[in-house]
Amino acid sequence: MSADFTLDQKRYLEGFAAGLSARSAKTAVATRPIGPDAAHFEAQDRAAAHGKLVDQEKWKREEHPFDAWPRLVAQARDNAAPKPADNFRWRYYGLFYVAPTQDAYMCRLRIPNGLLTHWQLAGLGDLSEQCGGGYLHVTTRANLQIREIAPRNAAAMVEAVQDLGLWSKGAGADNIRNITGTPTAGVDPQELLDTRPHARAMHHHILNDRSLAGLPRKFNIAFDGAGLVGALEDTNDVGFQAVEVTDGHGVAPGVWFRLALGGITGHKDFARDTGVIVAPEEAIEVADRILRVYIDHGDRTNRAKARLKYLLDAWGFEKFLAAVEEKLGRPLTRAPADAIAPRPRQDRAAHIGVHPQKQAGLNWLGVVLPLGRLTAAQARGLVRVAHEFGDGGLRLTVWQNVLITGVTDARVADAVAAIDALGLTTQASPIRAGLVACTGAVGCRFAASDTKRHAAAIADHCETAAPMDTPVNIHLTGCHHSCAQHYIGDVGLIGARVPVSDDGDTVEGYHILVGGGFAEEAGLARELYQNVKADEAPRMVAKILRAYRRRRAQETETFVAFARRHDIESLRRMAEEDALP
């Protein structure tokens, strides 16, 4: 300070300045974040007070991905690969840089309820050739991926997808993923409710509200209308199940959604019934409030526990539902179990072949895609079939195939012949019709095995060595993320590095599980074999299937019923006894 001030004046001024500084600091602390990201910032602050934020939370705090688009464009101009923080951020645009398996991006789309127009699929086929590897992958969320996108094409891919009236925004990272629904919605003869408007409304609600981006981790929502082909809603964080509520239970009879929460089968949990029913017109509002409770209280310090299941485990369902009701400003509607009429059963074969629609004289055709892979030429061919013989629409399913709707009785044979000419088919053995595989080690750095190649080998071998006369689901997933949901397969295989020497050498292989199921047969598979080499997997699966056919109680006994009827040791013994010499 200036020498013109006395000592007392200096002390006064120093105290005055300190007071202003303290007041300013208190004001800064007291000021709450504002804007669409405020709830996320507050949740991060609460989490940081009790632990260390994970890197992904820090990256979102430093720069929101939706504010970083110019840098993605600049990286594309330079054909530059992203560093880890940007690799995470670009997933908000649906772009996943998948090195070291491929020095390229994968683009995942958002296709609500799996619905595509013929011209959209044609455009995606063209894009896969112009910017990617020339093929499309159908995912287990009734969605599409385009792979082998060079960094220079990354921004152009996102823009071109939007030009087609489609979206990739929010398809990855800490966001609500593609909204799934009954694939046969609107054409299914047994459905209780058409899920298409609900999936679409939820989709646009998410896209148009930035405050729903940046969750503690990813989030899955599904609507099932009780049709012949299911949406696997009980494997989602939130599952809306169409049910019929009968009269005499204190609530209006009719079709409601039953609310199920906490599904994540890779972590060994199905969505559980909450006892809550939701009027269909209120489903989006209820889903929104569930999301906001998760935003406020989901774990941001441990990615392994940052899913809704773990919040439900910690709180219990009643505490969680009370928090949802607080945000709603009204109580949720509850109904006793005996108020719910039995739901129509799904048909495990209805996603393949020719099936009559509820519209007289029309049919849907379920087309088999080899392990969910579709070349650009085949995509354009299916577009011609849908346009010429059907109503122009295509439906993706969680079983990694596609449906063509609106084919008249008189044109079915011609449509089937046209599909066959593409090298595709509407017919498949019970083994191949239920075969599901994730991307595997070819395109995912987490995968321990080349799941798609090994799945094809299993089907080729088992169709001869252990032919089936009833539907059997075989699911191959490459890692613990369980994208192919190995725990719900009749036979599930999860990738593993199998030791082959004392020096630590390993080869690709699997742990094999049996007895998983979904919908009416929901349950988790149990481990039967560990550390099976990939080249031995076809023989091992075949002997399991032979044991089932030879030892089932009757011809109508399903594989899952057979597997659950026996303990693991008995199943293992029967499989060994029925092994071919």
C-alpha positions in Angstrom: 0.0 0.0 0.0 1.0 3.7 -0.4 3.2 5.2 2.3 0.6 8.0 2.6 -1.6 5.8 4.8 -1.1 5.5 8.6 -0.6 2.1 10.1 -4.2 2.0 11.5 -5.5 3.0 8.0 -3.6 0.2 6.4 -5.0 -2.3 8.9 -8.5 -1.0 8.3 -8.2 -1.3 4.5 -6.6 -4.8 4.7 -9.5 -5.9 6.9 -12.1 -4.3 4.5 -10.5 -6.1 1.5 -10.4 -9.4 3.3 -14.1 -9.0 4.2 -15.0 -8.3 0.6 -13.0 -11.3 -0.5 -14.7 -13.6 2.0 -18.1 -12.3 1.0 -17.3 -12.9 -2.6 -16.2 -16.4 -1.9 -19.3 -17.2 0.0 -21.4 -15.8 -2.8 -19.6 -18.0 -5.3 -20.1 -21.1 -3.2 -23.8 -20.3 -2.7 -24.5 -19.7 -6.4 -26.1 -22.8 -7.9 -25.3 -23.9 -11.5 -27.8 -22.8 -14.1 -28.7 -24.0 -17.5 -29.5 -27.5 -18.9 -26.3 -29.0 -17.4 -27.1 -27.7 -13.8 -28.4 -31.0 -12.4 -25.4 -32.9 -13.7 -22.9 -30.3 -12.2 -24.7 -30.5 -8.8 -24.6 -34.3 -8.9 -20.9 -34.2 -9.7 -20.3 -31.8 -6.9 -22.1 -34.1 -4.4 -20.2 -37.1 -5.7 -16.9 -35.3 -5.5 -17.5 -34.5 -1.8 -17.5 -38.2 -1.0 -15.1 -39.7 -3.6 -13.1 -39.1 -6.7 -15.0 -38.4 -10.0 -14.2 -40.9 -12.8 -12.4 -39.4 -15.8 -15.5 -39.4 -17.9 -17.3 -37.1 -15.4 -14.3 -34.8 -15.5 -14.2 -34.7 -19.3 -17.9 -33.8 -19.4 -17.3 -31.1 -16.8 -14.3 -29.6 -18.7 -16.1 -29.4 -22.0 -19.6 -30.8 -22.8 -19.4 -33.0 -25.9 -22.2 -31.1 -27.7 -20.0 -27.9 -27.4 -17.0 -29.6 -29.1 -18.3 -30.2 -32.6 -15.9 -27.7 -34.3 -13.0 -29.8 -33.0 -14.4 -33.0 -34.4 -14.7 -31.2 -37.8 -11.1 -30.1 -37.5 -9.9 -33.6 -36.6 -11.7 -34.9 -39.6 -10.1 -32.3 -41.8 -6.7 -33.5 -40.6 -7.7 -37.2 -40.7 -6.6 -37.3 -37.0 -7.5 -39.9 -34.5 -9.0 -38.7 -31.2 -7.2 -38.7 -27.8 -9.0 -40.6 -25.0 -11.1 -37.6 -23.8 -12.4 -36.8 -27.3 -12.9 -40.5 -28.1 -15.4 -40.4 -25.2 -16.9 -37.1 -26.3 -17.4 -38.2 -29.9 -19.6 -41.1 -28.7 -22.2 -38.4 -27.9 -22.4 -38.1 -31.7 -22.6 -41.9 -32.1 -18.9 -42.2 -33.2 -16.7 -44.8 -31.5 -13.1 -44.9 -32.4 -12.4 -48.7 -32.1 -8.6 -48.9 -32.2 -6.6 -51.0 -31.8 -8.9 -53.5 -33.5 -9.5 -51.0 -36.4 -8.0 -47.6 -36.9 -11.4 -46.3 -37.7 -14.7 -45.2 -36.3 -17.9 -47.1 -35.9 -21.1 -45.0 -36.2 -24.1 -46.2 -34.2 -27.5 -44.8 -35.1 -30.8 -44.1 -33.3 -33.7 -45.8 -35.0 -36.7 -45.6 -32.6 -38.7 -48.9 -32.6 -36.3 -50.1 -35.3 -38.5 -48.5 -38.0 -36.9 -47.6 -41.4 -38.3 -46.3 -44.7 -37.0 -48.0 -47.8 -35.2 -44.9 -48.9 -33.5 -44.5 -45.5 -32.0 -48.0 -45.7 -30.9 -47.3 -49.3 -29.2 -44.2 -48.2 -27.4 -46.0 -45.3 -26.2 -48.7 -47.7 -24.8 -46.0 -49.9 -23.1 -44.3 -46.9 -21.5 -47.5 -45.8 -19.8 -47.7 -49.2 -18.9 -44.0 -49.4 -17.6 -43.5 -45.9 -17.3 -47.0 -44.3 -16.6 -50.6 -45.0 -19.5 -51.3 -47.4 -21.7 -53.2 -44.9 -24.2 -52.6 -42.1 -24.5 -54.5 -38.7 -27.9 -54.9 -37.1 -27.5 -54.7 -33.3 -29.3 -56.4 -30.4 -31.1 -53.1 -29.8 -32.9 -53.2 -33.2 -30.4 -50.6 -34.5 -27.7 -50.2 -37.1 -23.9 -49.7 -37.0 -21.7 -48.6 -39.9 -18.0 -49.6 -39.4 -14.6 -48.8 -40.8 -15.1 -45.1 -41.1 -11.8 -43.2 -41.5 -11.3 -40.2 -39.2 -11.6 -37.9 -42.3 -15.1 -39.1 -42.9 -16.4 -39.0 -39.3 -18.1 -35.6 -39.3 -19.5 -36.2 -42.8 -21.0 -39.4 -41.7 -22.9 -37.7 -38.8 -24.1 -35.0 -41.2 -25.2 -37.5 -43.9 -27.1 -39.6 -41.4 -29.1 -36.5 -40.4 -29.7 -35.7 -44.0 -31.5 -39.0 -44.2 -33.9 -38.0 -41.4 -32.1 -40.3 -39.0 -29.9 -39.7 -36.0 -26.7 -40.8 -34.3 -26.7 -38.1 -31.6 -26.6 -39.6 -28.1 -26.2 -43.1 -29.4 -23.2 -43.7 -27.2 -21.5 -42.8 -23.9 -23.6 -41.5 -21.0 -26.9 -41.1 -22.7 -30.2 -42.9 -23.2 -29.6 -45.3 -26.0 -31.9 -46.3 -28.9 -35.5 -46.6 -27.8 -36.7 -50.1 -28.7 -40.3 -51.3 -29.2 -42.2 -54.3 -30.5 -40.9 -54.9 -34.1 -44.3 -55.9 -35.3 -46.1 -52.9 -33.8 -49.2 -51.9 -35.6 -49.4 -55.1 -37.7 -49.3 -57.7 -35.0 -52.6 -59.7 -34.6 -52.2 -60.2 -30.8 -50.7 -56.9 -29.6 -52.4 -55.0 -26.8 -50.8 -51.7 -27.8 -48.9 -50.1 -30.7 -45.6 -49.1 -29.3 -44.5 -46.9 -32.3 -45.9 -43.5 -31.0 -44.4 -44.1 -27.6 -40.9 -45.0 -28.8 -41.0 -42.1 -31.2 -42.2 -39.6 -28.5 -39.5 -40.8 -26.1 -36.9 -40.6 -28.8 -37.7 -37.0 -29.6 -38.1 -36.1 -25.9 -34.5 -37.1 -25.4 -33.1 -35.4 -28.5 -34.7 -32.1 -27.7 -33.7 -31.8 -24.0 -30.0 -31.4 -23.4 -30.5 -31.8 -19.7 -31.0 -35.5 -20.4 -27.5 -35.9 -21.8 -24.6 -36.7 -19.5 -26.1 -39.3 -17.2 -23.9 -41.2 -14.8 -23.7 -43.9 -17.5 -25.8 -45.3 -20.3 -29.5 -46.0 -20.0 -31.9 -48.3 -21.9 -35.6 -47.9 -22.3 -38.0 -50.3 -24.1 -41.7 -50.5 -24.9 -43.3 -53.9 -25.4 -46.8 -54.1 -26.8 -47.3 -57.8 -26.1 -46.9 -58.8 -29.7 -45.6 -62.1 -31.2 -42.0 -60.7 -31.5 -40.8 -59.3 -28.2 -38.6 -56.2 -27.5 -36.7 -57.8 -24.5 -38.0 -55.0 -22.4 -37.1 -56.9 -19.2 -33.4 -56.5 -20.0 -33.7 -52.7 -20.0 -33.2 -50.2 -17.2 -36.8 -49.2 -17.8 -39.3 -51.6 -19.4 -42.8 -50.6 -20.2 -44.9 -53.8 -20.7 -48.4 -53.4 -22.2 -50.8 -55.3 -20.0 -54.6 -55.6 -19.7 -55.9 -54.5 -16.3 -59.1 -56.3 -15.3 -62.1 -54.7 -13.6 -62.7 -54.7 -9.9 -59.3 -53.6 -8.6 -59.8 -49.9 -7.9 -58.2 -48.8 -11.2 -59.8 -48.2 -14.6 -59.8 -51.5 -16.6 -58.1 -51.5 -19.9 -54.6 -51.4 -21.4 -51.8 -49.9 -19.3 -48.1 -50.2 -19.1 -46.7 -52.2 -16.3 -43.4 -50.6 -15.1 -40.4 -52.7 -14.7 -37.0 -51.3 -13.5 -33.4 -52.3 -13.2 -32.7 -54.7 -16.0 -29.1 -55.3 -17.0 -28.5 -59.0 -17.7 -24.8 -58.6 -18.1 -24.9 -57.8 -14.4 -27.2 -60.7 -13.8 -30.5 -58.9 -13.3 -33.8 -58.6 -15.1 -36.0 -55.6 -14.8 -38.3 -56.3 -11.9 -42.0 -55.5 -11.6 -42.6 -52.4 -9.4 -46.3 -52.9 -8.9 -46.8 -49.6 -10.7 -49.0 -49.3 -13.8 -48.7 -46.3 -16.1 -51.3 -44.9 -18.4 -49.8 -45.0 -21.9 -50.2 -41.3 -22.4 -48.2 -40.7 -19.2 -45.3 -43.0 -20.0 -42.9 -40.3 -21.3 -43.4 -38.1 -18.3 -42.8 -41.0 -15.9 -39.7 -42.1 -17.8 -38.4 -38.5 -17.6 -38.8 -38.4 -13.9 -37.1 -41.8 -13.5 -34.2 -40.4 -15.5 -33.9 -37.3 -13.4 -33.7 -39.3 -10.2 -31.0 -41.3 -11.8 -29.2 -38.1 -12.9 -29.3 -36.8 -9.3 -28.2 -40.0 -7.5 -26.5 -42.4 -9.9 -22.9 -43.2 -9.0 -20.4 -40.9 -10.7 -17.3 -42.3 -8.9 -17.4 -45.9 -10.1 -18.4 -46.8 -13.7 -18.9 -50.4 -12.7 -21.7 -49.4 -10.4 -23.1 -46.5 -12.4 -26.3 -48.2 -13.6 -29.9 -47.9 -12.4 -29.7 -51.4 -10.9 -27.2 -50.4 -8.3 -29.1 -47.4 -7.2 -32.2 -49.6 -6.8 -30.1 -52.1 -4.9 -28.8 -49.4 -2.6 -32.2 -47.7 -2.0 -34.8 -50.3 -2.5 -37.7 -49.9 -4.9 -40.0 -48.0 -2.5 -37.5 -45.3 -1.8 -36.7 -44.9 -5.5 -40.4 -44.8 -6.5 -41.0 -42.2 -3.7 -38.3 -40.0 -5.2 -40.0 -40.4 -8.7 -43.3 -39.4 -7.2 -41.7 -36.3 -5.6 -40.5 -35.2 -9.0 -43.9 -36.0 -10.6 -45.8 -34.1 -7.9 -48.3 -36.9 -7.6 -48.5 -40.6 -6.6 -47.9 -43.3 -9.1 -50.8 -45.7 -9.8 -50.4 -49.2 -8.3 -52.2 -52.4 -9.1 -52.1 -55.8 -7.4 -50.7 -58.7 -9.4 -54.1 -60.3 -9.7 -55.4 -57.3 -11.5 -53.2 -58.0 -14.5 -54.5 -60.5 -17.1 -52.0 -63.0 -18.4 -50.1 -61.5 -21.3 -50.2 -63.1 -24.8 -47.2 -65.4 -25.3 -44.5 -64.6 -27.7 -43.6 -66.8 -30.7 -39.9 -67.4 -30.8 -40.0 -68.1 -34.5 -42.1 -65.1 -35.6 -39.1 -62.9 -36.5 -38.3 -65.4 -39.4 -40.5 -66.4 -42.2 -44.0 -65.4 -43.5 -46.6 -64.3 -40.9 -50.1 -62.9 -41.4 -50.7 -59.4 -40.2 -53.8 -58.2 -38.4 -54.7 -56.4 -41.6 -56.5 -59.0 -43.7 -54.5 -60.2 -46.8 -51.2 -58.7 -45.7 -48.1 -60.4 -44.3 -44.7 -59.6 -42.7 -41.6 -61.4 -44.0 -38.8 -62.1 -41.5 -35.5 -62.1 -43.4 -32.5 -63.9 -42.0 -29.3 -61.8 -41.9 -26.1 -63.8 -41.4 -25.3 -62.8 -37.8 -26.8 -59.4 -38.4 -24.5 -58.4 -41.3 -25.9 -56.8 -44.4 -23.9 -55.7 -47.4 -24.7 -52.4 -49.1 -25.9 -54.3 -52.2 -28.2 -56.5 -50.1 -29.5 -53.4 -48.3 -30.5 -51.9 -51.7 -32.0 -55.2 -52.7 -34.2 -55.4 -49.6 -35.2 -51.8 -50.3 -36.5 -52.9 -53.8 -38.4 -55.8 -52.2 -40.0 -53.6 -49.6 -40.9 -50.9 -52.2 -42.2 -53.3 -54.9 -43.9 -56.0 -52.9 -44.6 -54.4 -49.4 -45.7 -51.1 -47.9 -42.2 -49.6 -48.2 -41.3 -50.1 -44.5 -38.7 -52.2 -42.9 -38.4 -53.2 -39.2 -35.2 -54.1 -37.4 -35.4 -56.6 -34.5 -33.4 -57.4 -31.3 -32.6 -60.7 -33.0 -30.4 -59.0 -35.5 -32.7 -59.4 -38.5 -35.1 -57.4 -40.6 -38.9 -57.6 -41.3 -40.6 -56.4 -44.5 -44.2 -55.5 -43.8 -47.4 -55.1 -46.0 -46.8 -57.9 -48.5 -50.1 -59.1 -50.0 -50.9 -62.8 -50.1 -50.6 -62.8 -53.9 -47.1 -61.3 -53.8 -45.5 -63.4 -51.0 -44.0 -66.0 -53.3 -42.5 -63.3 -55.6 -41.1 -61.4 -52.6 -39.5 -64.6 -51.1 -37.9 -65.4 -54.5 -36.5 -61.8 -54.7 -35.0 -62.1 -51.2 -33.5 -65.5 -52.1 -31.9 -63.9 -55.2 -30.0 -61.5 -52.8 -28.3 -64.4 -51.1 -30.6 -64.0 -48.1 -33.5 -66.1 -47.0 -36.8 -66.1 -45.1 -36.1 -69.6 -43.8 -33.6 -70.8 -41.2 -33.0 -73.9 -39.1 -34.0 -73.5 -35.4 -30.3 -73.2 -34.6 -29.6 -70.4 -37.1 -32.8 -68.5 -36.5 -31.9 -68.0 -32.8 -28.1 -67.3 -33.3 -27.0 -64.0 -31.9 -23.4 -62.6 -31.8 -21.9 -59.3 -30.9 -19.2 -57.6 -33.0 -16.4 -59.6 -31.4 -12.6 -59.1 -31.5 -12.6 -58.0 -35.2 -14.2 -54.6 -34.2 -14.2 -54.3 -30.4 -11.1 -53.9 -28.2 -12.9 -55.5 -25.2 -13.8 -58.8 -26.9 -11.7 -61.8 -26.2 -12.9 -63.8 -29.2 -14.1 -63.5 -32.8 -17.7 -64.1 -32.0 -19.3 -63.8 -35.4 -16.9 -66.2 -37.0 -17.2 -68.7 -34.2 -21.0 -68.4 -34.2 -21.1 -69.3 -37.9 -18.8 -72.3 -37.2 -21.1 -73.5 -34.4 -24.2 -73.2 -36.6 -22.5 -75.0 -39.5 -21.5 -77.9 -37.2 -24.6 -78.2 -35.1 -27.0 -78.2 -38.0 -25.5 -81.5 -39.1 -24.2 -83.0 -35.8 -27.1 -81.9 -33.6 -30.1 -80.8 -35.7 -33.0 -79.3 -33.7 -36.7 -79.5 -34.1 -37.6 -76.7 -31.7 -36.3 -73.1 -31.4 -33.0 -72.8 -29.6 -31.2 -69.5 -28.9 -27.4 -69.5 -28.9 -25.8 -66.2 -27.9 -22.1 -65.4 -28.2 -20.8 -62.3 -26.5 -17.1 -61.3 -26.5 -16.7 -59.8 -23.1 -18.4 -58.9 -19.8 -20.4 -56.1 -21.3 -22.6 -58.8 -22.7 -23.9 -56.9 -25.8 -25.2 -60.2 -27.1 -26.8 -61.0 -23.7 -25.3 -64.5 -23.2 -27.1 -64.9 -19.9 -30.5 -65.1 -21.6 -29.6 -67.7 -24.3 -30.6 -71.3 -24.1 -26.9 -71.7 -24.7 -24.7 -68.7 -23.9 -21.0 -68.3 -24.7 -18.9 -65.5 -23.2 -15.4 -64.8 -24.7 -12.3 -65.8 -22.7 -8.6 -66.1 -23.2 -8.0 -69.8 -22.7 -4.6 -70.8 -21.2 -2.6 -73.3 -23.3 0.8 -73.3 -21.6 2.5 -72.7 -18.3 4.2 -69.6 -19.9 0.9 -67.7 -20.0 0.1 -68.3 -23.7 -3.6 -68.1 -24.5 -6.0 -68.7 -27.4 -9.5 -67.5 -28.1 -12.2 -69.4 -26.3 -15.4 -69.3 -24.2 -17.1 -70.1 -21.0 -20.3 -71.9 -21.9 -23.6 -71.4 -20.0 -27.0 -73.1 -20.3 -30.6 -72.4 -19.3 -31.1 -68.7 -19.9 -34.4 -67.4 -21.0 -36.5 -64.2 -21.6 -40.2 -63.1 -21.5 -42.3 -65.8 -20.0 -39.2 -67.9 -19.4 -37.0 -65.1 -18.0 -34.0 -66.4 -16.1 -30.2 -66.4 -16.1 -28.1 -69.1 -17.6 -25.7 -71.2 -15.4 -22.1 -71.9 -16.2 -21.6 -75.5 -17.6 -18.0 -75.3 -19.0 -15.1 -73.0 -18.5 -12.2 -72.3 -20.8 -13.3 -74.0 -24.0 -11.1 -73.3 -26.9 -12.9 -71.6 -29.8 -12.1 -74.4 -32.2 -13.7 -76.9 -29.8 -16.8 -74.8 -29.1 -18.9 -76.3 -32.0 -18.4 -79.8 -30.8 -19.1 -78.8 -27.2 -22.4 -77.0 -28.1 -23.4 -79.9 -30.3 -23.1 -82.5 -27.5 -25.2 -80.2 -25.2 -27.9 -80.0 -27.8 -27.8 -83.8 -28.4 -28.2 -84.4 -24.7 -31.3 -82.2 -24.7 -32.9 -84.0 -27.7 -32.2 -87.5 -26.3 -33.1 -86.8 -22.7 -36.0 -84.3 -22.8 -39.1 -85.5 -21.0 -41.2 -85.1 -24.1 -41.0 -83.6 -27.6 -42.6 -80.4 -26.5 -40.2 -79.8 -23.6 -38.2 -76.7 -24.3 -34.4 -76.5 -23.9 -34.7 -74.0 -21.1 -37.2 -76.3 -19.2 -34.9 -79.3 -19.7 -31.8 -77.3 -18.5 -33.5 -76.0 -15.4 -34.9 -79.4 -14.6 -31.3 -80.7 -14.0 -28.4 -79.6 -11.9 -25.2 -78.6 -13.6 -23.3 -81.9 -12.8 -26.2 -83.9 -14.3 -26.2 -81.8 -17.4 -22.4 -82.1 -17.8 -22.6 -85.9 -17.3 -25.4 -86.3 -19.9 -23.5 -84.1 -22.4 -20.4 -86.3 -22.0 -22.5 -89.5 -22.3 -24.1 -88.3 -25.5 -20.8 -87.1 -27.1 -20.1 -88.6 -30.5 -17.1 -91.0 -30.5 
